[in-house]
């Protein structure tokens, strides 16, 4: 009887494969959890660094490099950022947190973390940052580009 080999049944093979795949899933989930924690730490460091920069820059310095057409940006409604990837729901969350203009967004970002607002997490903060960057690039990059000016110094 000791010489008899156990034949693996199809059910046993399937169970062994499932166990192996489950181990793979557990390992992958551990990697994802670790990366999420690292991302959260990095985003926190980024928000703190942004806050420190805002503390060093006063509003007059922000306006100077862009010229006089930049003065009105503070009064732009946060819904302006929908064109740049924010959703109406994101704007509603900002407004519920007391942020209804780009100026209010800039001021809030100087003193607080956007993730302090109910419903705004790291992903939404990234969307707000991306939309803001796109807004600035779309609206104010030409004022800095001397090639975009005509011979009389006016913007083309």
Phi, psi and omega in degrees: 000332182292337180279348181288133178266143176279127177272128180283127181278160177302326179294319178294321177298316180295318178298318178296319178295317179297316178298318179296315179295324178296319177299319178298318180296315180298317178296315181296320179296323178297319178296314179300315180298319179296315180295323177298317179296318179295319179296318179298318178296315180295318179296321177297317178296320178297313180298320177295319179295318178298316179300317179296320178297314180300326179292334181271342184250127176266166186301324180298323179293328179292326184280324187306313185292342188259349181089179188291337181291351183274348188302323187278358185299328183298331182272354178297135178291149179299336178298342175304329184283352176299321178301338185250016172116349176284154178259165176300323178297319177299317179296321179296321178296317178299315181295323177296333177272006177091011182250106180242353178229165177295326176297316178296323177297314179297316181295315180300317182295337179287329189243344185218167177264134181300332180291351175287343180277133181305131176087356180254115178249191183300320181295319179292321177301317178298319178297319179296315179298315180296316180295319179296316179299315179296321178300311182296317180297321183286327188258338188230358181294329183293329181293338181266348187263106182296336178290344180271010179251148178281178182298335180270008176089355179276151177293142178287000000 
